[in-house]
Amino acid sequence: MKGPRKSLDRISTLPQDAIDLILSLMPIQDALRTSVLSRKWRYSWTSMPKLVFSDMGVSSGNKEIDKYKFVKAIFHVLLLHRGPILEFCIILFVHKNIFSEIDQMILHFSRSNNIKKFTFLICGEIYLLPCSFFSLQGLEHLDLTHCEFDLPLMNKGFNRLKKLRLFEVDITNKMLQGFLTNCPLLEEFTWARGYYTNTKLSECEFVELFKCLPSIQVLRISQLYIEHLGAGSNSMPHKLPISLPHLRILILNVCFLDLSTVLCVISSSPNLEKIKVEMCWDHDEHCLQHTFNNLPDIQEDYSGLNLDHLKELEITNFHNHGVEMEFVKLIMGKSPVLKKARIELHYRVSVNEEVKMLRGLVHMPFPRASPTVGFTIKRYNEIDLL
């Protein structure tokens, strides 16, 4: 007599925490379909602490019907969900006119105040966050794309927030400072300004911004343009009025006019471990010549710079101009434990310039602090040369 047949459903025999992990790695629409795998899985999604909704692939040719189905699915999940929702992510590429429904979702979350991570990504249109959004006082990670918000008069901020990412977020410099001031535990800040928010910071606004980031460890700012109030780059202070002792990783996308801005931050960050700078050159020849004539003497003005903890330097879109090379020389000469230096050349750099630069870096005609640093030079979208 044959014994009882063993079940081939090995997935359902996994511990519940493993099942929850599997479900958390897929959009909620896919998690809802797991009921066909096993009865045990039928209602597992109702206790998932992480909910991810995406309208990618939701297209039948009728936008109104697709919108109705998409919104209905979200409300269905929220209605039947039990237990706390710790992470909520919504990604919209097609359905951009459901902002009133999103307002209702945020209002729903503000009543329980359990959410720790909130991610909102919309392509194209700008979404105005409702006032109820500022009641999510449990937030630790906030990721916003194509949003706009006005700070309420009684702005309490997010006193638990540790990670903040803003991409194409419509916000004034003054409002941003007011927002950051009320996030005292912020450790990681990404500010990608892009094409829709291409406003300039004045030098004083730039300096004031860092007063709001006393605990920052990782800083990424893209499309940074400084409106110099004085004679070119000379008006930027050599150091910030405060020190940034916790800053370990600095990633900036800057115009070459603002290299003094980069140096201002670097000289105020004694414990930096990684620096990445993407150079932006979008100026005519007259502007270039004027800038070179007004640049400070980097080697002399920053002779007291110490980068005792810097291990990695990366520069992309490198044009091999004198000011850029002086920047490389300075960093190399002040970093005794530097292990890796990577330079990606702009596509307009000629082969002759490339060879000349390669020889110069190999033979190292300028003094360097670290004798063991390894160089990588590559052209845009090409393999490593060294």
C-alpha positions in Angstrom: 0.0 0.0 0.0 1.3 3.4 -1.0 1.7 6.0 1.7 0.1 9.4 1.6 1.4 11.5 -1.3 3.7 14.3 -0.2 2.7 17.8 -1.3 4.7 19.3 -4.1 3.8 22.8 -2.8 7.1 23.6 -1.2 6.6 27.3 -1.2 3.6 27.2 1.1 5.6 25.3 3.7 8.0 28.2 4.1 7.8 30.2 7.3 5.3 33.1 7.3 8.0 35.7 7.5 9.6 34.2 4.3 6.3 34.3 2.5 5.8 38.0 3.6 9.3 38.8 2.2 8.4 37.2 -1.2 5.2 39.1 -1.4 6.9 42.4 -0.4 9.1 42.2 -3.5 6.3 42.4 -6.0 3.7 45.0 -6.8 0.4 44.4 -4.9 -1.4 43.6 -8.1 0.8 40.6 -8.5 0.5 39.7 -4.9 -3.3 39.6 -5.2 -2.9 36.9 -7.8 -1.0 34.5 -5.5 -4.3 33.0 -4.4 -4.1 30.7 -7.4 -0.9 29.2 -6.0 -2.4 28.0 -2.7 -5.3 28.6 -0.4 -2.7 29.5 2.3 -1.6 32.4 0.1 -5.1 33.6 -0.6 -5.2 36.3 2.1 -1.5 36.6 2.8 -1.4 40.0 1.1 -3.8 41.5 3.6 -1.1 41.6 6.2 1.7 42.8 4.0 3.5 45.8 5.7 4.7 47.1 2.3 2.3 48.0 -0.5 3.5 48.9 -4.0 1.1 50.1 -6.7 2.1 50.7 -10.3 0.0 51.4 -13.3 2.7 50.1 -15.7 1.1 47.4 -17.9 -2.4 48.6 -17.0 -3.7 49.5 -20.4 -6.7 48.2 -22.3 -7.1 51.1 -24.7 -9.8 52.8 -22.6 -8.2 55.2 -20.1 -11.3 55.8 -18.0 -11.9 52.1 -17.5 -8.3 51.5 -16.7 -8.3 54.4 -14.2 -11.5 53.0 -12.5 -10.0 49.5 -12.2 -6.7 50.8 -10.9 -8.2 53.0 -8.2 -10.7 50.3 -7.3 -7.9 47.8 -6.8 -6.1 50.2 -4.4 -9.1 51.0 -2.4 -10.0 47.3 -2.2 -6.6 46.5 -0.8 -6.7 49.3 1.8 -10.2 48.3 2.9 -9.3 44.7 3.5 -5.8 45.2 4.8 -5.2 44.3 8.4 -2.2 45.3 10.5 0.1 48.3 10.0 1.2 49.6 6.6 4.8 50.6 7.1 5.7 51.3 3.4 3.5 52.7 0.7 4.7 53.3 -2.9 2.6 54.5 -5.8 4.1 54.8 -9.3 2.1 56.6 -12.1 3.1 56.7 -15.7 -0.4 56.6 -17.3 -3.1 57.6 -14.9 -2.2 61.2 -13.9 -5.7 62.5 -13.1 -6.3 60.5 -9.9 -4.9 63.1 -7.6 -8.2 63.5 -5.6 -8.1 59.7 -4.9 -4.5 59.9 -3.8 -5.5 62.8 -1.4 -8.0 60.3 0.2 -5.3 57.7 0.6 -3.0 60.0 2.3 -5.8 61.2 4.6 -6.5 57.5 5.4 -2.8 57.0 6.3 -2.6 60.1 8.4 -5.2 58.7 10.8 -3.2 55.6 11.7 0.2 57.3 11.4 2.1 54.0 11.0 3.8 54.7 7.7 7.6 54.9 7.9 8.4 55.0 4.1 6.4 56.9 1.5 7.3 56.9 -2.2 5.4 58.8 -4.8 6.5 58.9 -8.5 4.5 60.5 -11.2 5.6 61.1 -14.8 4.9 64.5 -16.3 2.3 66.3 -14.2 2.9 68.0 -10.8 0.9 66.7 -7.8 0.1 69.1 -5.0 0.5 67.3 -1.7 -2.5 67.8 0.7 -2.2 69.2 4.1 -2.9 65.8 5.6 0.5 64.7 4.3 2.2 66.7 7.0 0.4 64.6 9.6 2.5 61.5 8.7 4.8 62.1 11.7 6.2 58.5 11.7 8.0 59.0 8.4 11.6 57.9 8.3 12.1 57.7 4.5 10.4 60.1 2.0 10.8 59.9 -1.8 8.9 62.4 -3.9 8.9 62.9 -7.7 7.0 65.6 -9.6 5.3 67.0 -6.5 4.6 70.4 -5.1 3.8 71.4 -1.5 3.1 74.4 0.6 4.2 74.2 4.2 1.4 74.7 6.7 1.6 77.6 9.1 2.1 75.2 12.0 4.9 73.2 10.3 6.0 70.5 12.7 8.2 68.9 10.1 9.2 65.2 10.3 11.3 64.8 13.4 12.0 61.1 12.6 12.9 61.5 9.0 16.3 60.1 8.1 16.2 59.8 4.3 14.8 62.4 1.9 14.8 62.3 -1.9 13.2 65.2 -3.9 13.2 64.9 -7.7 11.5 67.6 -9.8 9.8 68.9 -6.6 8.4 72.4 -7.0 9.6 74.2 -3.8 11.1 77.6 -3.1 14.5 77.8 -1.5 13.1 79.4 1.6 10.4 76.8 1.9 13.0 74.0 1.5 15.1 75.5 4.4 12.0 75.7 6.6 11.2 72.1 5.8 14.7 70.8 6.5 15.0 72.8 9.7 12.3 70.6 11.1 14.0 67.3 10.1 16.8 67.2 12.8 17.7 63.5 12.2 18.1 63.7 8.5 21.1 61.6 7.4 20.6 61.3 3.6 19.4 64.0 1.3 19.0 63.8 -2.5 17.9 66.9 -4.3 17.6 66.4 -8.1 16.3 69.6 -9.5 16.1 68.7 -13.2 14.6 70.7 -16.0 11.3 71.9 -14.4 12.9 73.4 -11.3 16.0 74.9 -12.9 16.1 77.9 -10.5 19.4 79.2 -9.2 20.5 79.4 -5.6 22.3 82.5 -4.5 25.5 82.0 -2.6 23.9 83.0 0.7 21.0 80.6 0.1 23.5 77.8 -0.6 25.4 78.5 2.7 22.1 78.8 4.7 21.0 75.4 3.3 23.7 73.5 5.1 22.8 75.0 8.4 19.7 72.9 8.1 21.7 69.7 7.7 23.8 69.2 10.9 23.5 65.4 10.8 23.9 64.8 7.1 25.9 61.7 6.1 25.1 61.3 2.4 24.4 64.3 0.2 23.4 64.3 -3.5 22.5 67.5 -5.4 21.9 67.5 -9.1 21.6 70.5 -11.4 23.2 72.8 -8.9 23.6 76.4 -10.3 24.9 79.1 -8.0 24.0 82.7 -8.8 27.2 84.5 -7.8 26.6 87.9 -6.2 30.2 89.0 -6.3 33.1 88.8 -8.8 32.6 85.4 -10.2 33.7 82.4 -8.1 35.8 84.6 -5.7 32.7 85.5 -3.7 32.0 82.0 -2.5 33.5 81.5 1.0 36.2 78.9 1.4 34.3 77.2 4.2 30.8 77.0 5.4 29.9 78.7 8.7 29.3 75.2 10.2 31.2 72.0 10.0 29.7 68.8 8.5 31.5 66.2 10.6 29.1 63.4 9.7 29.2 63.8 5.9 30.8 60.7 4.3 29.5 60.8 0.7 29.2 63.9 -1.4 27.7 63.7 -5.0 27.2 66.9 -6.9 26.2 67.7 -10.4 27.6 71.2 -11.0 28.4 73.8 -13.6 32.2 74.3 -13.8 31.6 77.9 -12.6 30.7 76.3 -9.2 33.9 74.3 -8.5 34.5 76.8 -5.7 31.1 75.7 -4.3 32.3 72.1 -4.3 35.5 73.0 -2.6 33.5 75.1 0.0 31.6 71.9 1.0 34.6 69.7 0.9 36.7 71.9 3.1 33.9 71.9 5.6 33.6 68.1 5.7 36.6 66.6 7.5 35.4 63.0 7.3 34.5 62.6 3.7 35.1 59.1 2.2 33.8 59.5 -1.3 33.5 62.5 -3.6 31.7 62.3 -7.0 31.4 65.4 -9.2 29.6 65.4 -12.6 30.8 68.4 -14.6 28.4 70.5 -16.6 29.7 72.7 -19.4 27.1 74.8 -21.1 28.8 78.1 -21.9 30.2 80.0 -24.9 33.9 80.8 -25.4 33.5 84.3 -24.0 32.0 83.0 -20.8 34.8 80.4 -20.5 37.5 83.0 -20.9 35.9 85.3 -18.4 35.6 82.5 -15.9 39.2 81.4 -16.2 40.4 85.0 -15.7 38.4 85.2 -12.4 39.1 81.8 -10.9 40.9 81.8 -7.6 44.3 80.0 -7.2 42.9 76.6 -6.0 46.3 75.3 -4.9 47.1 78.3 -2.8 43.6 79.2 -1.4 43.0 75.6 -0.3 46.5 74.7 0.8 45.2 73.9 4.3 42.7 71.3 3.1 42.9 67.9 4.7 41.1 64.8 3.4 42.4 62.2 5.8 39.5 59.8 5.2 38.9 60.1 1.5 39.1 56.7 -0.2 37.3 57.4 -3.6 37.2 60.2 -6.1 35.0 60.1 -9.2 34.6 62.8 -11.9 32.4 62.4 -14.9 31.9 64.5 -18.0 35.6 65.7 -17.6 36.6 68.1 -20.3 40.3 68.2 -19.4 40.4 72.0 -18.8 42.9 73.6 -16.5 40.5 74.4 -13.7 39.3 70.7 -13.6 42.9 69.5 -13.6 43.8 71.8 -10.8 40.9 70.4 -8.8 42.1 66.8 -9.4 45.7 67.8 -8.3 44.4 69.4 -5.1 42.3 66.4 -4.1 45.0 63.9 -4.9 47.5 65.9 -3.0 45.4 66.1 0.1 44.1 62.5 0.4 46.7 60.2 2.1 44.4 57.1 2.1 42.9 57.5 -1.4 42.4 54.1 -3.0 40.4 54.8 -6.2 40.3 57.7 -8.6 38.0 57.4 -11.7 37.7 60.0 -14.4 35.2 59.7 -17.2 36.0 61.9 -20.2 33.6 64.0 -22.1 33.0 62.8 -25.7 34.5 66.0 -27.1 37.9 65.3 -25.6 40.2 64.4 -28.5 42.3 61.2 -28.6 45.5 63.3 -28.4 44.3 65.1 -25.3 43.3 61.8 -23.8 46.8 60.3 -24.4 48.4 63.4 -22.9 46.2 63.3 -19.9 46.8 59.5 -19.4 50.6 60.0 -19.5 50.3 62.9 -17.0 48.4 60.8 -14.5 50.6 57.8 -14.9 53.8 59.7 -14.3 52.1 61.9 -11.7 54.1 65.2 -12.2 52.2 66.7 -9.3 52.6 65.6 -5.6 50.1 63.1 -4.3 49.5 62.1 -0.7 48.6 58.5 -1.4 51.2 56.3 -3.2 48.7 53.4 -3.7 45.9 55.1 -5.5 44.6 53.3 -8.6 43.5 55.4 -11.6 40.7 54.6 -14.0 40.3 56.8 -17.1 37.5 56.1 -19.6 35.7 57.8 -22.4 32.0 58.2 -22.2 30.3 54.8 -22.7 33.7 53.1 -23.3 35.7 50.5 -21.5 38.3 51.4 -18.9 41.7 52.6 -20.2 43.8 52.3 -17.1 
